[in-house]
Amino acid sequence: MHAQHAAESHQSVVKGHGDQAMGFPHDKTTHHFLMTENGGAIEVTANDPGDKADTAAIHSHLSNIATMFSNGDFSTPMFIHDGVPPGVTTMKLMKSAIRYKYEEMPVGGIIRIKSDDPVAVAAIHDFLRFQITEHRTGDRLGGATR
């Protein structure tokens, strides 16, 4: 029972910190963390296609995150998850070997993360698996999805 309470408490922290850091609520958006052969992607969309405020907030957040990650700054996921997510240390050290590209979508956006270095790709996959588990997205934990 204690483990279940601790897990629920952690989820509450992740959601609260996430809403604060991202500028939009988890319950009005859908997150996906997708792995590809050479990296992966972070995709966020507004659940309501008419929700212009959250769509604008997603655009702003993901654009900013792509820039931050490119610079080796992972302070946002560290704040949201109250610690250093797996893969982040390697992703920081190998920032010059990883490319982050933000693409706007009509109701959200996507950050494509790519590398030609197998060590960097493994770190990206570790990071994305952690995100999938922490945010309970139901995305595949292994192998490329796209």
FISEKE-927495 format. One line per field, with one value per atom (N, C-alpha, C, O, CB): atom name; residue number from 1; x, y, z. Coordinates in steps of 0.2 Angstrom, whole numbers, plus 2048, in hexadecimal, padded with zeros to 3 digits. Glycine has a CB too. Example, Ala and Ser with C-alpha at 12.3 -4.5 7.8 and 13.67 -1.06 7.14 Angstrom:
// residues 2
a = N	CA	C	O	CB	N	CA	C	O	CB
k = 1	1	1	1	1	2	2	2	2	2
px = 842	83E	842	847	839	840	844	840	843	846
py = 7E4	7EA	7F0	7EF	7EA	7F5	7FB	800	806	7FD
pz = 827	827	827	82A	82D	823	824	827	828	81D
This chain:
// residues 146
a = N	CA	C	O	CB	N	CA	C	O	CB	N	CA	C	O	CB	N	CA	C	O	CB	N	CA	C	O	CB	N	CA	C	O	CB	N	CA	C	O	CB	N	CA	C	O	CB	N	CA	C	O	CB	N	CA	C	O	CB	N	CA	C	O	CB	N	CA	C	O	CB	N	CA	C	O	CB	N	CA	C	O	CB	N	CA	C	O	CB	N	CA	C	O	CB	N	CA	C	O	CB	N	CA	C	O	CB	N	CA	C	O	CB	N	CA	C	O	CB	N	CA	C	O	CB	N	CA	C	O	CB	N	CA	C	O	CB	N	CA	C	O	CB	N	CA	C	O	CB	N	CA	C	O	CB	N	CA	C	O	CB	N	CA	C	O	CB	N	CA	C	O	CB	N	CA	C	O	CB	N	CA	C	O	CB	N	CA	C	O	CB	N	CA	C	O	CB	N	CA	C	O	CB	N	CA	C	O	CB	N	CA	C	O	CB	N	CA	C	O	CB	N	CA	C	O	CB	N	CA	C	O	CB	N	CA	C	O	CB	N	CA	C	O	CB	N	CA	C	O	CB	N	CA	C	O	CB	N	CA	C	O	CB	N	CA	C	O	CB	N	CA	C	O	CB	N	CA	C	O	CB	N	CA	C	O	CB	N	CA	C	O	CB	N	CA	C	O	CB	N	CA	C	O	CB	N	CA	C	O	CB	N	CA	C	O	CB	N	CA	C	O	CB	N	CA	C	O	CB	N	CA	C	O	CB	N	CA	C	O	CB	N	CA	C	O	CB	N	CA	C	O	CB	N	CA	C	O	CB	N	CA	C	O	CB	N	CA	C	O	CB	N	CA	C	O	CB	N	CA	C	O	CB	N	CA	C	O	CB	N	CA	C	O	CB	N	CA	C	O	CB	N	CA	C	O	CB	N	CA	C	O	CB	N	CA	C	O	CB	N	CA	C	O	CB	N	CA	C	O	CB	N	CA	C	O	CB	N	CA	C	O	CB	N	CA	C	O	CB	N	CA	C	O	CB	N	CA	C	O	CB	N	CA	C	O	CB	N	CA	C	O	CB	N	CA	C	O	CB	N	CA	C	O	CB	N	CA	C	O	CB	N	CA	C	O	CB	N	CA	C	O	CB	N	CA	C	O	CB	N	CA	C	O	CB	N	CA	C	O	CB	N	CA	C	O	CB	N	CA	C	O	CB	N	CA	C	O	CB	N	CA	C	O	CB	N	CA	C	O	CB	N	CA	C	O	CB	N	CA	C	O	CB	N	CA	C	O	CB	N	CA	C	O	CB	N	CA	C	O	CB	N	CA	C	O	CB	N	CA	C	O	CB	N	CA	C	O	CB	N	CA	C	O	CB	N	CA	C	O	CB	N	CA	C	O	CB	N	CA	C	O	CB	N	CA	C	O	CB	N	CA	C	O	CB	N	CA	C	O	CB	N	CA	C	O	CB	N	CA	C	O	CB	N	CA	C	O	CB	N	CA	C	O	CB	N	CA	C	O	CB	N	CA	C	O	CB	N	CA	C	O	CB	N	CA	C	O	CB	N	CA	C	O	CB	N	CA	C	O	CB	N	CA	C	O	CB	N	CA	C	O	CB	N	CA	C	O	CB	N	CA	C	O	CB	N	CA	C	O	CB	N	CA	C	O	CB	N	CA	C	O	CB	N	CA	C	O	CB	N	CA	C	O	CB	N	CA	C	O	CB	N	CA	C	O	CB	N	CA	C	O	CB	N	CA	C	O	CB	N	CA	C	O	CB	N	CA	C	O	CB	N	CA	C	O	CB	N	CA	C	O	CB	N	CA	C	O	CB	N	CA	C	O	CB	N	CA	C	O	CB	N	CA	C	O	CB	N	CA	C	O	CB	N	CA	C	O	CB	N	CA	C	O	CB	N	CA	C	O	CB	N	CA	C	O	CB	N	CA	C	O	CB	N	CA	C	O	CB	N	CA	C	O	CB
k = 1	1	1	1	1	2	2	2	2	2	3	3	3	3	3	4	4	4	4	4	5	5	5	5	5	6	6	6	6	6	7	7	7	7	7	8	8	8	8	8	9	9	9	9	9	10	10	10	10	10	11	11	11	11	11	12	12	12	12	12	13	13	13	13	13	14	14	14	14	14	15	15	15	15	15	16	16	16	16	16	17	17	17	17	17	18	18	18	18	18	19	19	19	19	19	20	20	20	20	20	21	21	21	21	21	22	22	22	22	22	23	23	23	23	23	24	24	24	24	24	25	25	25	25	25	26	26	26	26	26	27	27	27	27	27	28	28	28	28	28	29	29	29	29	29	30	30	30	30	30	31	31	31	31	31	32	32	32	32	32	33	33	33	33	33	34	34	34	34	34	35	35	35	35	35	36	36	36	36	36	37	37	37	37	37	38	38	38	38	38	39	39	39	39	39	40	40	40	40	40	41	41	41	41	41	42	42	42	42	42	43	43	43	43	43	44	44	44	44	44	45	45	45	45	45	46	46	46	46	46	47	47	47	47	47	48	48	48	48	48	49	49	49	49	49	50	50	50	50	50	51	51	51	51	51	52	52	52	52	52	53	53	53	53	53	54	54	54	54	54	55	55	55	55	55	56	56	56	56	56	57	57	57	57	57	58	58	58	58	58	59	59	59	59	59	60	60	60	60	60	61	61	61	61	61	62	62	62	62	62	63	63	63	63	63	64	64	64	64	64	65	65	65	65	65	66	66	66	66	66	67	67	67	67	67	68	68	68	68	68	69	69	69	69	69	70	70	70	70	70	71	71	71	71	71	72	72	72	72	72	73	73	73	73	73	74	74	74	74	74	75	75	75	75	75	76	76	76	76	76	77	77	77	77	77	78	78	78	78	78	79	79	79	79	79	80	80	80	80	80	81	81	81	81	81	82	82	82	82	82	83	83	83	83	83	84	84	84	84	84	85	85	85	85	85	86	86	86	86	86	87	87	87	87	87	88	88	88	88	88	89	89	89	89	89	90	90	90	90	90	91	91	91	91	91	92	92	92	92	92	93	93	93	93	93	94	94	94	94	94	95	95	95	95	95	96	96	96	96	96	97	97	97	97	97	98	98	98	98	98	99	99	99	99	99	100	100	100	100	100	101	101	101	101	101	102	102	102	102	102	103	103	103	103	103	104	104	104	104	104	105	105	105	105	105	106	106	106	106	106	107	107	107	107	107	108	108	108	108	108	109	109	109	109	109	110	110	110	110	110	111	111	111	111	111	112	112	112	112	112	113	113	113	113	113	114	114	114	114	114	115	115	115	115	115	116	116	116	116	116	117	117	117	117	117	118	118	118	118	118	119	119	119	119	119	120	120	120	120	120	121	121	121	121	121	122	122	122	122	122	123	123	123	123	123	124	124	124	124	124	125	125	125	125	125	126	126	126	126	126	127	127	127	127	127	128	128	128	128	128	129	129	129	129	129	130	130	130	130	130	131	131	131	131	131	132	132	132	132	132	133	133	133	133	133	134	134	134	134	134	135	135	135	135	135	136	136	136	136	136	137	137	137	137	137	138	138	138	138	138	139	139	139	139	139	140	140	140	140	140	141	141	141	141	141	142	142	142	142	142	143	143	143	143	143	144	144	144	144	144	145	145	145	145	145	146	146	146	146	146
px = 804	800	804	803	7FB	80A	80E	811	812	814	813	816	811	813	819	80B	806	805	804	7FF	805	804	80A	809	803	810	816	816	818	81C	813	813	80E	80F	811	808	803	805	804	7FC	809	80C	811	811	80F	815	81A	816	819	81F	811	80D	80A	80A	808	808	805	80B	809	802	811	816	818	819	81D	819	81A	815	817	81B	80F	809	80A	809	803	80A	80B	811	810	80B	816	81C	81C	81E	823	819	818	814	816	816	80E	809	80D	80C	803	811	814	819	81A	817	81E	823	821	824	828	81C	81A	815	815	817	811	80D	806	802	810	805	7FE	7FD	802	7FE	7F7	7F5	7F6	7F4	7EE	7F8	7F9	7F2	7F1	7FB	7ED	7E6	7E3	7DD	7E2	7E5	7E2	7E7	7E5	7E1	7EC	7F1	7F2	7F1	7F7	7F5	7F8	7FF	801	7F4	803	80A	80C	809	80E	811	813	81B	81E	810	81E	825	827	825	829	82A	82A	832	836	827	833	83A	83B	837	83D	840	842	849	84D	842	84B	851	857	85C	852	856	85C	85A	85D	85E	855	854	84C	84A	855	849	842	83E	841	841	839	835	831	82F	830	82F	82B	825	826	82E	81F	819	814	812	816	811	80C	807	808	80F	800	7FB	7F5	7F5	7F8	7F2	7EC	7E6	7E5	7EA	7E3	7DD	7D7	7D4	7DB	7D6	7D1	7D4	7D8	7CD	7D2	7D5	7D4	7D7	7D3	7CE	7CD	7D0	7CF	7C5	7D4	7D7	7DE	7E3	7D9	7DD	7E2	7E7	7ED	7DF	7E5	7EA	7EF	7F5	7E6	7EC	7F1	7F5	7FB	7ED	7F2	7F6	7FC	802	7F2	7FB	800	805	80B	7FD	803	808	80C	812	804	809	80D	812	818	808	810	815	81B	821	811	819	81E	823	829	81B	820	824	828	82E	81F	826	82A	82F	835	826	82E	833	839	83F	830	837	83C	840	846	838	83C	840	845	84A	83A	843	848	84E	854	845	84D	853	857	85D	851	854	857	85B	861	852	858	85B	861	866	856	860	866	86C	872	864	86B	870	872	876	86E	870	871	86E	870	879	868	865	85E	85A	862	85F	859	856	853	85B	856	853	84C	849	855	848	841	83F	83B	83E	842	840	842	83F	842	848	84B	846	845	852	843	83E	838	835	83D	835	82F	830	82B	82D	835	836	839	83B	839	83B	83F	845	846	83A	849	84F	852	84F	84E	857	85A	858	859	862	854	851	857	85C	84C	856	85B	85C	858	858	863	865	867	86B	85F	865	866	86E	870	862	871	878	87C	880	87B	87B	87E	87B	880	87C	875	873	876	877	86B	877	87B	882	884	87B	885	88C	88D	892	88F	888	888	884	882	886	883	87E	880	87B	87E	886	888	887	887	890	885	884	87C	87A	887	878	871	86E	870	86E	869	865	85E	85B	865	85B	854	851	853	854	84B	848	840	83D	848	83E	837	833	835	837	82D	829	822	81F	828	81F	818	813	814	817	80E	808	802	802	807	7FC	7F7	7F4	7F2	7F1	7F4	7F2	7F7	7F6	7EC	7FE	803	80A	80B	802	80E	815	819	816	819	81E	823	82A	82C	821	82E	835	838	837	838	83C	83F	846	84A	83F	848	84F	853	850	84E	858	85C	864	866	85B	867	86E	870	86D	870	877	87A	87E	881	87E	87F	883	87F	87A	887	881	87D	87D	878	880	882	882	87D	879	889	87C	878	870	86C	879	870	869	867	861	869	86B	869	867	862	86F	86B	869	862	85E	86E	861	85A	855	850	85A	856	851	850	84A	853	855	854	850	84B	85B	851	84D	846	842	850	845	83E	83A	834	83E	83E	83A	838	833	83F	83D	83B	835	830	841	835	82F	828	823	830	829	823	820	81A	825	825	823	820	81B	829	824	822	81B	817	827	81A	814	80E	809	815	810	80B	807	801	806	80B	809	806	802	80E	809	807	80B	80A	800	810	814	818	81A	818	81B	81F	826	829	821	828	82E	834	83A	82D	833	839	838	832	83A	83E	83D	83B	837	839	83C	83A	832	82F	83D	82F	828	826	821	825	82B	82A	830	830	827
py = 7FA	800	806	80B	800	806	80C	80D	813	80B	808	809	80C	810	802	80A	80D	814	818	809	816	81D	821	827	81E	81E	822	823	828	81E	81E	81F	824	828	818	824	829	830	835	828	831	837	83A	83F	836	835	837	839	83E	831	836	838	83F	843	833	840	847	84C	851	847	84B	84F	850	856	84D	84B	84B	850	854	844	84E	852	85A	85E	84F	85B	862	866	86B	862	863	866	867	86C	862	861	862	867	86B	85B	868	86D	874	879	86D	875	87B	87D	882	87B	878	879	87A	87D	873	876	876	87C	87E	870	87E	883	881	885	888	87B	878	872	86E	876	870	86A	863	863	86B	85E	858	855	852	853	857	854	857	854	854	85C	85F	85D	860	866	859	858	850	84D	85C	84E	847	848	84B	844	844	843	83D	837	844	83C	836	837	83C	835	831	831	82B	825	830	82C	827	826	82A	829	81F	81E	81C	819	818	81E	81C	819	819	823	817	813	818	816	810	81E	823	828	82E	827	827	82C	82B	826	833	830	830	836	83B	82D	837	83D	83E	83A	83D	845	847	84A	84F	84B	848	84B	84D	849	846	853	855	859	85D	85A	857	85A	85C	858	855	861	863	85E	85C	86A	85C	857	85A	856	854	860	864	868	86D	869	866	86A	871	875	867	873	87B	87E	884	87B	87B	87E	882	87F	878	888	88C	88E	88E	892	88F	891	88B	88C	893	885	87F	87E	87C	879	87E	87D	882	880	87D	888	88D	88C	88D	894	88A	888	882	882	887	87D	877	87A	878	872	87E	880	884	882	885	888	88C	887	888	891	883	87E	87A	879	87A	876	872	875	872	86E	87B	87F	880	880	885	883	884	87E	87F	888	879	872	870	86E	86D	870	86E	873	870	86F	879	87D	87C	87B	885	87B	879	873	872	879	86D	867	867	864	862	86B	86C	86F	86E	871	873	877	872	875	87D	86C	868	86A	867	868	86D	870	86B	86C	877	867	862	864	860	85B	86A	86C	86B	86A	874	86C	86B	864	863	86D	85F	858	856	852	853	859	858	85B	858	85B	861	864	860	85E	86B	85E	85A	854	852	859	850	849	849	844	845	84F	850	84C	849	84E	84C	848	848	84B	841	844	844	83E	838	844	83F	839	835	837	83B	82E	82A	82D	82F	823	82C	82F	836	838	82E	83A	841	843	847	845	83F	841	840	844	83D	83A	838	83D	83F	831	83F	844	84B	84E	844	84D	853	853	857	855	84D	84C	84C	84E	846	849	848	84D	84B	841	853	857	859	85A	85E	859	85B	855	856	85C	84F	849	848	843	843	84C	84B	852	857	84A	850	856	856	851	855	85C	85D	861	867	860	85F	863	864	85F	860	86A	86B	86C	870	871	869	86A	86B	868	863	871	873	86E	86D	87A	86C	869	86D	871	862	86C	870	871	876	86E	86B	86B	869	867	867	86B	869	869	86E	862	865	865	85F	85A	86B	85E	858	85A	85F	853	857	858	852	84C	85A	852	84C	84C	851	84C	846	846	841	83B	844	843	83E	83E	843	83F	838	838	832	82D	837	833	82D	829	824	830	82B	828	823	825	82D	81C	817	818	817	811	81B	81D	822	822	81F	827	82D	82A	82C	833	826	823	81F	81F	81F	81B	817	81C	81A	813	821	826	829	82A	82C	82B	82E	829	82B	830	823	81D	81D	81C	817	81D	81C	822	821	81D	828	82E	82D	82F	834	82B	82A	825	826	829	81F	81A	81D	81B	814	820	823	828	827	827	82C	830	82C	82E	835	827	823	820	820	81D	81E	81B	820	81F	817	825	82B	82E	82F	830	82F	833	82E	830	837	827	822	823	823	822	824	825	81F	81F	829	819	813	812	80D	813	817	816	810	80E	81C	80D	807	809	80E	805	804	805	802	804	802	7FE	7FC	7FC	7FB	7F5	7FD	7FD	803	807	7F7	804	80A	80A	805	80B	810	810	814	813	814	817	81B	81B	81E	822
pz = 800	800	800	7FD	806	804	804	7FD	7FB	809	7FA	7F3	7EE	7EA	7F0	7EF	7EA	7EC	7E7	7EB	7F2	7F4	7F2	7F0	7FC	7F3	7F0	7E9	7E6	7F2	7E5	7DE	7DC	7D7	7DA	7DF	7DE	7E0	7DC	7E2	7E5	7E7	7E2	7E1	7EE	7E0	7DB	7D4	7D1	7D9	7D2	7CC	7CD	7C8	7CB	7D3	7D5	7D4	7D1	7DC	7D6	7D6	7CE	7CC	7D9	7CA	7C3	7C0	7BC	7C0	7C1	7BE	7C0	7BB	7BF	7C6	7C8	7C6	7C3	7D0	7C6	7C3	7BC	7B9	7C5	7B9	7B1	7AF	7AB	7AF	7B2	7B1	7B2	7AE	7B5	7B7	7B9	7B3	7B1	7C0	7B2	7AD	7A6	7A2	7AE	7A4	79D	79B	796	79B	7A0	79F	79C	79A	79A	79C	79A	79E	7A1	793	7A0	7A4	7A0	79B	7A7	7A4	7A2	79F	79A	7A7	7A3	7A2	79C	79A	7A8	799	793	78C	787	793	78D	788	788	78D	789	782	782	780	77B	77C	784	783	780	781	789	77B	778	778	776	771	77A	77A	775	777	781	770	76A	769	768	764	768	767	75F	75C	76B	75C	755	755	75A	751	750	74F	751	753	748	74F	750	755	756	74A	75A	75F	761	764	75D	760	762	761	75E	769	765	765	76B	76E	75E	76C	771	76E	76B	777	76F	76C	771	775	766	770	775	771	76C	77A	772	76E	773	779	769	772	776	774	76E	774	779	778	775	771	77F	776	772	76D	76E	777	766	761	761	75D	75A	764	765	76A	76B	765	76E	774	772	772	779	770	76D	772	771	76A	778	77E	77F	780	784	780	782	77C	77C	784	776	770	76F	76E	769	770	770	776	775	771	77C	781	77F	781	788	77C	77A	775	775	776	770	76B	76E	76D	766	773	776	77A	77A	77B	77E	782	77E	780	787	779	776	772	771	771	76F	76C	770	76F	768	776	77B	77E	77F	781	77F	781	77C	77E	782	775	770	771	770	769	772	772	779	778	773	77E	785	784	786	78A	781	781	77C	77D	77E	777	772	776	774	76C	77B	77F	785	789	781	785	78B	791	797	78C	791	797	797	794	796	79C	79E	7A5	7A8	79E	7A6	7AD	7AD	7B3	7AE	7A8	7A8	7AA	7AF	7A2	7A6	7A8	7AF	7B3	7A3	7B1	7B8	7BD	7C3	7B9	7BC	7C1	7C1	7C6	7BF	7BB	7BB	7BE	7C2	7B3	7BE	7C0	7C7	7CA	7BC	7C9	7D0	7D0	7D5	7D5	7CB	7CB	7C3	7BF	7CD	7C2	7BC	7B8	7BA	7BC	7B3	7AF	7AC	7AA	7AA	7AB	7A8	7A1	79E	7A8	79F	798	798	794	794	79D	79D	79D	799	7A2	7A2	7A2	79C	79A	7A8	799	792	78D	789	790	78D	788	788	783	788	78F	790	78D	789	797	78F	78D	785	782	790	782	77B	777	771	779	77A	776	76F	76B	77A	76E	767	762	75C	766	764	760	760	75C	763	763	763	75F	761	76A	75B	758	75A	75B	750	75C	75E	759	758	765	757	752	754	754	74A	755	757	751	74C	75B	750	74B	74E	752	746	74B	74E	74A	744	74D	74E	74B	74D	751	74E	749	74A	751	753	745	755	75C	761	766	75D	75F	763	760	75C	766	762	75F	760	764	761	75D	75E	75E	75A	758	762	762	75F	762	769	75A	757	75A	759	74F	75D	760	75C	75B	767	759	755	756	758	74D	755	755	751	750	75D	74F	74B	750	74E	745	756	75B	75F	762	75F	75F	763	76A	76D	761	76D	774	776	77A	777	771	772	771	775	76D	76C	76B	771	773	764	774	77A	780	783	77C	780	786	784	789	786	77E	77C	77D	780	774	77C	77D	785	787	77A	789	790	793	797	794	790	792	790	794	78F	78A	787	78B	78D	780	78D	790	797	79A	791	79A	7A1	7A0	7A5	7A4	79B	79A	799	79C	794	795	794	79B	79C	78F	79F	7A5	7AA	7AD	7A8	7AB	7AF	7AD	7B2	7B0	7A7	7A5	7A3	7A1	79F	7A4	7A2	79C	79B	7A8	796	790	78C	788	78C	78E	78B	784	781	789	783	77D	77E	783	77B	778	778	77C	77B	771	780	784	780	782	78B	77B	778	770	76E	77A	76D	766	763	766	763	75C	759	758	756	752	758	757	751	74E	75D	74E	748	744	73E	749
